Amino acid sequence: MKNAIALYPTADQIQALLSGPAERPVVMLNLLRFKPTADSPDEHLSGEAAYRRYSDEMVPFVESRGGRVLWSGRVDSQVIGEGGETFHMVALVEYPSRQAFVEIATDPHVQKIGIHRASGLEGQWLLATTFAPAR
């Protein structure tokens, strides 16, 4: 089972994301792993504290474009399967559409504040999800 974590998506991953339902909201499942100590310019902080600098600016920016954080929290145990210890935190973020997510992620403001994300984040899984009603 392949389970690599990364900082940024590949071009193929962006294409796959954009091939999903275009006019429906998308909820991104963020599985985050932090560095023990952040890199420059946040080397005096933990990886999580550096990432928080990023998220403190990112959340209002996402909200200003119609997105919202649905939930976030720390991973404290794994109940089924293996490998969950790879991640420290989980967040669910809803975007108005897949295109809106890409526009937000590539905005110059996000590129600017992304220095704190990269300095604190060891890697992540980012999974796009679409609502499926229970039957």
DRENZAKE-958884 format. One record per atom (N, C-alpha, C): residue number from 0; residue in one letter; atom name; y, x, z. Coordinates in Angstrom, 1 decimal. Layout:
BEGIN
R|NUM|A|CA|Y|X|Z;
...
This chain:
BEGIN
R|0|M|N|-1.2|0.8|0.0;
R|0|M|CA|0.0|0.0|0.0;
R|0|M|C|1.2|0.9|0.0;
R|1|K|N|2.1|0.7|-1.0;
R|1|K|CA|3.3|1.5|-1.1;
R|1|K|C|4.4|0.9|-0.2;
R|2|N|N|5.0|1.7|0.6;
R|2|N|CA|6.0|1.1|1.5;
R|2|N|C|7.2|2.1|1.8;
R|3|A|N|7.7|2.7|0.7;
R|3|A|CA|8.8|3.6|0.8;
R|3|A|C|10.1|2.8|1.1;
R|4|I|N|11.0|3.4|2.0;
R|4|I|CA|12.3|2.9|2.2;
R|4|I|C|13.3|3.7|1.5;
R|5|A|N|14.4|3.1|1.2;
R|5|A|CA|15.5|3.8|0.4;
R|5|A|C|16.8|3.4|0.8;
R|6|L|N|17.9|4.0|0.3;
R|6|L|CA|19.2|3.7|0.6;
R|6|L|C|19.8|2.8|-0.4;
R|7|Y|N|19.4|2.9|-1.7;
R|7|Y|CA|20.1|2.2|-2.8;
R|7|Y|C|19.0|1.6|-3.7;
R|8|P|N|19.3|0.5|-4.4;
R|8|P|CA|18.3|0.0|-5.3;
R|8|P|C|18.3|0.7|-6.6;
R|9|T|N|17.2|0.6|-7.3;
R|9|T|CA|17.1|1.2|-8.7;
R|9|T|C|17.7|0.2|-9.7;
R|10|A|N|17.9|0.6|-10.9;
R|10|A|CA|18.4|-0.3|-11.9;
R|10|A|C|17.4|-1.4|-12.2;
R|11|D|N|16.1|-1.1|-12.2;
R|11|D|CA|15.0|-2.1|-12.4;
R|11|D|C|15.0|-3.1|-11.3;
R|12|Q|N|15.3|-2.7|-10.0;
R|12|Q|CA|15.3|-3.6|-8.9;
R|12|Q|C|16.5|-4.6|-9.1;
R|13|I|N|17.7|-4.1|-9.5;
R|13|I|CA|18.8|-5.0|-9.7;
R|13|I|C|18.5|-6.0|-10.9;
R|14|Q|N|17.9|-5.5|-11.9;
R|14|Q|CA|17.5|-6.4|-13.0;
R|14|Q|C|16.5|-7.5|-12.5;
R|15|A|N|15.6|-7.1|-11.7;
R|15|A|CA|14.6|-8.1|-11.2;
R|15|A|C|15.3|-9.1|-10.3;
R|16|L|N|16.3|-8.6|-9.5;
R|16|L|CA|17.1|-9.5|-8.6;
R|16|L|C|17.8|-10.5|-9.5;
R|17|L|N|18.5|-10.1|-10.5;
R|17|L|CA|19.3|-10.9|-11.4;
R|17|L|C|18.5|-11.9|-12.2;
R|18|S|N|17.2|-11.6|-12.4;
R|18|S|CA|16.3|-12.5|-13.1;
R|18|S|C|15.9|-13.7|-12.3;
R|19|G|N|16.2|-13.7|-11.0;
R|19|G|CA|15.9|-14.9|-10.2;
R|19|G|C|16.8|-16.1|-10.4;
R|20|P|N|16.6|-17.2|-9.7;
R|20|P|CA|17.4|-18.3|-9.9;
R|20|P|C|18.9|-18.0|-9.8;
R|21|A|N|19.6|-18.2|-10.9;
R|21|A|CA|21.0|-17.7|-11.0;
R|21|A|C|22.0|-18.6|-10.2;
R|22|E|N|21.9|-19.8|-10.1;
R|22|E|CA|22.9|-20.7|-9.5;
R|22|E|C|22.5|-21.1|-8.1;
R|23|R|N|21.6|-20.5|-7.5;
R|23|R|CA|21.2|-20.9|-6.1;
R|23|R|C|21.5|-19.8|-5.2;
R|24|P|N|21.8|-20.1|-3.9;
R|24|P|CA|22.0|-19.1|-2.9;
R|24|P|C|20.8|-18.2|-2.8;
R|25|V|N|21.1|-17.0|-2.4;
R|25|V|CA|20.0|-16.0|-2.1;
R|25|V|C|20.2|-15.5|-0.7;
R|26|V|N|19.1|-15.4|0.0;
R|26|V|CA|19.1|-14.9|1.4;
R|26|V|C|18.4|-13.5|1.3;
R|27|M|N|19.2|-12.5|1.7;
R|27|M|CA|18.7|-11.1|1.7;
R|27|M|C|18.1|-10.8|3.1;
R|28|L|N|16.9|-10.4|3.1;
R|28|L|CA|16.2|-9.9|4.3;
R|28|L|C|16.4|-8.4|4.4;
R|29|N|N|17.2|-8.0|5.3;
R|29|N|CA|17.5|-6.5|5.5;
R|29|N|C|16.6|-6.0|6.6;
R|30|L|N|15.8|-5.0|6.3;
R|30|L|CA|15.0|-4.3|7.3;
R|30|L|C|15.5|-2.9|7.4;
R|31|L|N|16.1|-2.5|8.5;
R|31|L|CA|16.9|-1.3|8.6;
R|31|L|C|16.3|-0.3|9.5;
R|32|R|N|16.4|1.0|9.1;
R|32|R|CA|15.9|2.1|9.9;
R|32|R|C|17.1|3.1|10.0;
R|33|F|N|17.5|3.4|11.3;
R|33|F|CA|18.6|4.3|11.5;
R|33|F|C|18.2|5.7|11.8;
R|34|K|N|19.1|6.7|11.4;
R|34|K|CA|18.9|8.1|11.7;
R|34|K|C|19.1|8.2|13.2;
R|35|P|N|18.4|9.2|13.9;
R|35|P|CA|18.7|9.4|15.3;
R|35|P|C|20.2|9.8|15.5;
R|36|T|N|20.7|10.7|14.7;
R|36|T|CA|22.1|11.1|14.8;
R|36|T|C|22.7|11.0|13.4;
R|37|A|N|23.9|10.4|13.3;
R|37|A|CA|24.5|10.2|12.0;
R|37|A|C|24.9|11.5|11.3;
R|38|D|N|25.1|11.5|10.0;
R|38|D|CA|25.6|12.6|9.3;
R|38|D|C|27.2|12.4|9.2;
R|39|S|N|27.8|13.4|8.6;
R|39|S|CA|29.3|13.4|8.5;
R|39|S|C|29.7|12.2|7.6;
R|40|P|N|30.7|11.5|8.0;
R|40|P|CA|31.8|11.8|8.9;
R|40|P|C|31.6|11.3|10.3;
R|41|D|N|30.4|10.8|10.6;
R|41|D|CA|30.1|10.2|11.9;
R|41|D|C|29.1|11.0|12.7;
R|42|E|N|29.1|12.3|12.5;
R|42|E|CA|28.0|13.2|13.2;
R|42|E|C|28.1|13.1|14.7;
R|43|H|N|29.1|12.6|15.3;
R|43|H|CA|29.2|12.5|16.7;
R|43|H|C|28.6|11.2|17.3;
R|44|L|N|28.1|10.4|16.4;
R|44|L|CA|27.6|9.0|16.7;
R|44|L|C|26.1|9.0|16.4;
R|45|S|N|25.4|8.0|17.0;
R|45|S|CA|24.0|7.7|16.6;
R|45|S|C|24.1|7.1|15.3;
R|46|G|N|22.9|7.1|14.6;
R|46|G|CA|22.9|6.4|13.3;
R|46|G|C|23.2|5.0|13.4;
R|47|E|N|22.7|4.3|14.4;
R|47|E|CA|23.0|2.9|14.6;
R|47|E|C|24.5|2.6|14.8;
R|48|A|N|25.2|3.5|15.6;
R|48|A|CA|26.6|3.3|15.8;
R|48|A|C|27.4|3.6|14.5;
R|49|A|N|27.0|4.5|13.7;
R|49|A|CA|27.7|4.7|12.4;
R|49|A|C|27.5|3.5|11.5;
R|50|Y|N|26.3|3.0|11.4;
R|50|Y|CA|26.0|1.8|10.6;
R|50|Y|C|26.9|0.6|11.1;
R|51|R|N|27.1|0.5|12.4;
R|51|R|CA|27.9|-0.5|13.0;
R|51|R|C|29.3|-0.5|12.5;
R|52|R|N|29.8|0.8|12.3;
R|52|R|CA|31.2|0.9|11.7;
R|52|R|C|31.2|0.3|10.3;
R|53|Y|N|30.1|0.5|9.5;
R|53|Y|CA|30.0|-0.2|8.2;
R|53|Y|C|29.9|-1.7|8.4;
R|54|S|N|29.0|-2.2|9.2;
R|54|S|CA|28.8|-3.6|9.3;
R|54|S|C|30.0|-4.3|9.9;
R|55|D|N|30.8|-3.7|10.8;
R|55|D|CA|32.0|-4.3|11.3;
R|55|D|C|33.0|-4.6|10.2;
R|56|E|N|33.0|-3.9|9.2;
R|56|E|CA|33.9|-4.2|8.0;
R|56|E|C|33.2|-5.0|7.0;
R|57|M|N|31.9|-4.8|6.8;
R|57|M|CA|31.2|-5.5|5.8;
R|57|M|C|31.0|-7.0|6.0;
R|58|V|N|30.7|-7.4|7.3;
R|58|V|CA|30.5|-8.8|7.6;
R|58|V|C|31.7|-9.6|7.2;
R|59|P|N|33.0|-9.3|7.6;
R|59|P|CA|34.1|-10.1|7.2;
R|59|P|C|34.3|-10.1|5.7;
R|60|F|N|34.0|-9.0|5.1;
R|60|F|CA|34.2|-8.9|3.6;
R|60|F|C|33.2|-9.9|2.9;
R|61|V|N|32.0|-9.9|3.3;
R|61|V|CA|31.0|-10.8|2.8;
R|61|V|C|31.4|-12.2|3.0;
R|62|E|N|31.9|-12.5|4.2;
R|62|E|CA|32.3|-13.9|4.6;
R|62|E|C|33.5|-14.3|3.7;
R|63|S|N|34.4|-13.4|3.4;
R|63|S|CA|35.6|-13.7|2.6;
R|63|S|C|35.2|-14.1|1.1;
R|64|R|N|33.9|-13.7|0.7;
R|64|R|CA|33.5|-14.0|-0.6;
R|64|R|C|32.3|-15.1|-0.6;
R|65|G|N|32.3|-15.9|0.5;
R|65|G|CA|31.4|-17.0|0.5;
R|65|G|C|30.0|-16.7|1.1;
R|66|G|N|29.7|-15.5|1.6;
R|66|G|CA|28.5|-15.2|2.2;
R|66|G|C|28.5|-15.4|3.7;
R|67|R|N|27.4|-15.2|4.3;
R|67|R|CA|27.4|-15.4|5.8;
R|67|R|C|26.1|-14.7|6.4;
R|68|V|N|26.3|-14.1|7.6;
R|68|V|CA|25.1|-13.6|8.3;
R|68|V|C|24.5|-14.8|9.0;
R|69|L|N|23.2|-15.0|8.7;
R|69|L|CA|22.5|-16.1|9.3;
R|69|L|C|21.9|-15.7|10.7;
R|70|W|N|21.5|-14.4|10.8;
R|70|W|CA|20.8|-13.9|12.0;
R|70|W|C|20.7|-12.4|11.9;
R|71|S|N|20.8|-11.7|13.0;
R|71|S|CA|20.4|-10.3|13.1;
R|71|S|C|19.9|-10.0|14.5;
R|72|G|N|19.0|-9.0|14.5;
R|72|G|CA|18.5|-8.6|15.8;
R|72|G|C|17.6|-7.4|15.7;
R|73|R|N|17.2|-6.9|16.9;
R|73|R|CA|16.4|-5.7|16.9;
R|73|R|C|14.9|-6.0|16.8;
R|74|V|N|14.2|-5.1|16.2;
R|74|V|CA|12.7|-5.2|16.1;
R|74|V|C|12.2|-4.7|17.5;
R|75|D|N|11.4|-5.5|18.2;
R|75|D|CA|10.9|-5.0|19.5;
R|75|D|C|9.4|-5.0|19.5;
R|76|S|N|8.7|-5.6|18.6;
R|76|S|CA|7.2|-5.5|18.5;
R|76|S|C|6.7|-6.1|17.2;
R|77|Q|N|5.5|-5.7|16.8;
R|77|Q|CA|4.9|-6.2|15.6;
R|77|Q|C|3.7|-7.0|16.1;
R|78|V|N|3.6|-8.2|15.6;
R|78|V|CA|2.5|-9.1|16.0;
R|78|V|C|1.3|-9.1|15.1;
R|79|I|N|1.6|-9.0|13.8;
R|79|I|CA|0.6|-9.0|12.8;
R|79|I|C|0.8|-7.8|11.8;
R|80|G|N|-0.2|-7.1|11.4;
R|80|G|CA|-0.1|-6.0|10.5;
R|80|G|C|0.3|-4.7|11.1;
R|81|E|N|0.7|-3.8|10.2;
R|81|E|CA|1.0|-2.4|10.6;
R|81|E|C|2.3|-2.0|9.9;
R|82|G|N|3.0|-1.0|10.4;
R|82|G|CA|4.1|-0.4|9.8;
R|82|G|C|5.5|-0.9|10.2;
R|83|G|N|5.5|-2.0|11.0;
R|83|G|CA|6.8|-2.5|11.5;
R|83|G|C|7.6|-1.6|12.3;
R|84|E|N|7.0|-0.6|12.9;
R|84|E|CA|7.7|0.4|13.7;
R|84|E|C|8.7|1.2|12.8;
R|85|T|N|8.5|1.1|11.5;
R|85|T|CA|9.4|1.8|10.6;
R|85|T|C|10.8|1.3|10.8;
R|86|F|N|11.0|0.1|11.2;
R|86|F|CA|12.3|-0.5|11.2;
R|86|F|C|12.9|-0.8|12.6;
R|87|H|N|14.2|-0.6|12.7;
R|87|H|CA|14.9|-0.8|14.0;
R|87|H|C|15.6|-2.2|14.1;
R|88|M|N|16.1|-2.7|13.0;
R|88|M|CA|16.8|-3.9|13.0;
R|88|M|C|16.6|-4.8|11.8;
R|89|V|N|16.7|-6.1|12.0;
R|89|V|CA|16.5|-7.0|10.9;
R|89|V|C|17.8|-7.9|10.8;
R|90|A|N|18.2|-8.2|9.6;
R|90|A|CA|19.3|-9.2|9.4;
R|90|A|C|19.0|-10.0|8.2;
R|91|L|N|19.4|-11.3|8.3;
R|91|L|CA|19.3|-12.3|7.2;
R|91|L|C|20.8|-12.6|6.8;
R|92|V|N|21.1|-12.3|5.5;
R|92|V|CA|22.4|-12.5|5.0;
R|92|V|C|22.3|-13.4|3.8;
R|93|E|N|23.1|-14.5|3.8;
R|93|E|CA|23.1|-15.4|2.6;
R|93|E|C|24.3|-15.2|1.8;
R|94|Y|N|24.0|-15.1|0.5;
R|94|Y|CA|25.1|-15.0|-0.5;
R|94|Y|C|25.1|-16.2|-1.4;
R|95|P|N|26.2|-16.6|-2.0;
R|95|P|CA|26.3|-17.8|-2.8;
R|95|P|C|25.4|-17.7|-4.1;
R|96|S|N|25.1|-16.5|-4.6;
R|96|S|CA|24.2|-16.3|-5.7;
R|96|S|C|23.8|-14.8|-5.8;
R|97|R|N|22.9|-14.6|-6.6;
R|97|R|CA|22.5|-13.2|-6.8;
R|97|R|C|23.6|-12.4|-7.5;
R|98|Q|N|24.3|-13.0|-8.4;
R|98|Q|CA|25.4|-12.3|-9.0;
R|98|Q|C|26.5|-12.0|-8.0;
R|99|A|N|26.8|-12.9|-7.1;
R|99|A|CA|27.8|-12.7|-6.0;
R|99|A|C|27.4|-11.5|-5.2;
R|100|F|N|26.1|-11.4|-4.9;
R|100|F|CA|25.6|-10.2|-4.1;
R|100|F|C|25.9|-8.9|-4.8;
R|101|V|N|25.6|-8.9|-6.1;
R|101|V|CA|25.8|-7.6|-6.9;
R|101|V|C|27.3|-7.3|-6.9;
R|102|E|N|28.2|-8.3|-7.1;
R|102|E|CA|29.6|-8.1|-7.2;
R|102|E|C|30.1|-7.6|-5.8;
R|103|I|N|29.6|-8.2|-4.8;
R|103|I|CA|30.0|-7.7|-3.4;
R|103|I|C|29.6|-6.2|-3.2;
R|104|A|N|28.3|-6.0|-3.5;
R|104|A|CA|27.7|-4.7|-3.3;
R|104|A|C|28.4|-3.6|-4.1;
R|105|T|N|28.9|-3.9|-5.2;
R|105|T|CA|29.5|-2.9|-6.1;
R|105|T|C|31.1|-2.9|-6.0;
R|106|D|N|31.6|-3.7|-5.2;
R|106|D|CA|33.1|-3.7|-5.0;
R|106|D|C|33.6|-2.4|-4.5;
R|107|P|N|34.8|-2.0|-5.0;
R|107|P|CA|35.3|-0.7|-4.5;
R|107|P|C|35.5|-0.6|-3.0;
R|108|H|N|35.8|-1.7|-2.3;
R|108|H|CA|35.9|-1.7|-0.8;
R|108|H|C|34.6|-1.3|-0.2;
R|109|V|N|33.5|-1.9|-0.7;
R|109|V|CA|32.2|-1.7|-0.1;
R|109|V|C|31.8|-0.2|-0.4;
R|110|Q|N|32.1|0.3|-1.6;
R|110|Q|CA|31.9|1.7|-1.9;
R|110|Q|C|32.6|2.6|-0.9;
R|111|K|N|33.8|2.2|-0.5;
R|111|K|CA|34.6|3.1|0.4;
R|111|K|C|34.0|3.0|1.8;
R|112|I|N|33.6|1.9|2.3;
R|112|I|CA|33.1|1.8|3.7;
R|112|I|C|31.6|2.2|3.7;
R|113|G|N|31.0|2.3|2.6;
R|113|G|CA|29.6|2.7|2.5;
R|113|G|C|29.3|4.1|3.0;
R|114|I|N|30.3|4.9|3.2;
R|114|I|CA|30.1|6.2|3.8;
R|114|I|C|29.5|6.1|5.2;
R|115|H|N|29.9|5.1|5.9;
R|115|H|CA|29.3|4.9|7.3;
R|115|H|C|27.9|4.4|7.2;
R|116|R|N|27.6|3.6|6.2;
R|116|R|CA|26.2|3.1|6.0;
R|116|R|C|25.3|4.3|5.7;
R|117|A|N|25.7|5.1|4.7;
R|117|A|CA|24.9|6.2|4.4;
R|117|A|C|24.8|7.3|5.5;
R|118|S|N|25.8|7.4|6.3;
R|118|S|CA|25.7|8.4|7.3;
R|118|S|C|24.8|8.0|8.5;
R|119|G|N|24.6|6.7|8.7;
R|119|G|CA|23.8|6.2|9.8;
R|119|G|C|22.4|5.7|9.4;
R|120|L|N|22.3|5.3|8.2;
R|120|L|CA|21.0|4.6|7.8;
R|120|L|C|20.1|5.6|7.2;
R|121|E|N|18.9|5.6|7.7;
R|121|E|CA|17.8|6.5|7.1;
R|121|E|C|17.3|5.8|5.9;
R|122|G|N|17.1|4.5|5.9;
R|122|G|CA|16.7|3.7|4.8;
R|122|G|C|16.5|2.3|5.1;
R|123|Q|N|16.1|1.5|4.1;
R|123|Q|CA|15.9|0.1|4.4;
R|123|Q|C|15.0|-0.5|3.3;
R|124|W|N|14.5|-1.7|3.6;
R|124|W|CA|13.9|-2.6|2.6;
R|124|W|C|14.9|-3.7|2.6;
R|125|L|N|15.2|-4.2|1.3;
R|125|L|CA|16.1|-5.3|1.1;
R|125|L|C|15.3|-6.3|0.2;
R|126|L|N|15.0|-7.4|0.8;
R|126|L|CA|14.2|-8.4|0.0;
R|126|L|C|15.0|-9.6|-0.3;
R|127|A|N|15.1|-10.0|-1.5;
R|127|A|CA|15.8|-11.2|-1.9;
R|127|A|C|14.8|-12.4|-1.8;
R|128|T|N|15.3|-13.5|-1.2;
R|128|T|CA|14.5|-14.7|-0.9;
R|128|T|C|15.2|-15.9|-1.4;
R|129|T|N|14.5|-16.9|-1.9;
R|129|T|CA|15.0|-18.1|-2.3;
R|129|T|C|14.3|-19.3|-1.6;
R|130|F|N|15.1|-20.2|-1.1;
R|130|F|CA|14.6|-21.3|-0.3;
R|130|F|C|13.4|-22.0|-1.0;
R|131|A|N|12.4|-22.3|-0.3;
R|131|A|CA|11.2|-23.0|-0.8;
R|131|A|C|10.9|-24.1|0.3;
R|132|P|N|11.1|-25.3|0.0;
R|132|P|CA|10.8|-26.4|1.0;
R|132|P|C|9.3|-26.4|1.4;
R|133|A|N|9.1|-26.7|2.6;
R|133|A|CA|7.8|-26.9|3.1;
R|133|A|C|7.1|-28.1|2.5;
R|134|R|N|5.9|-28.1|2.2;
R|134|R|CA|5.2|-29.2|1.6;
R|134|R|C|4.3|-29.9|2.5;
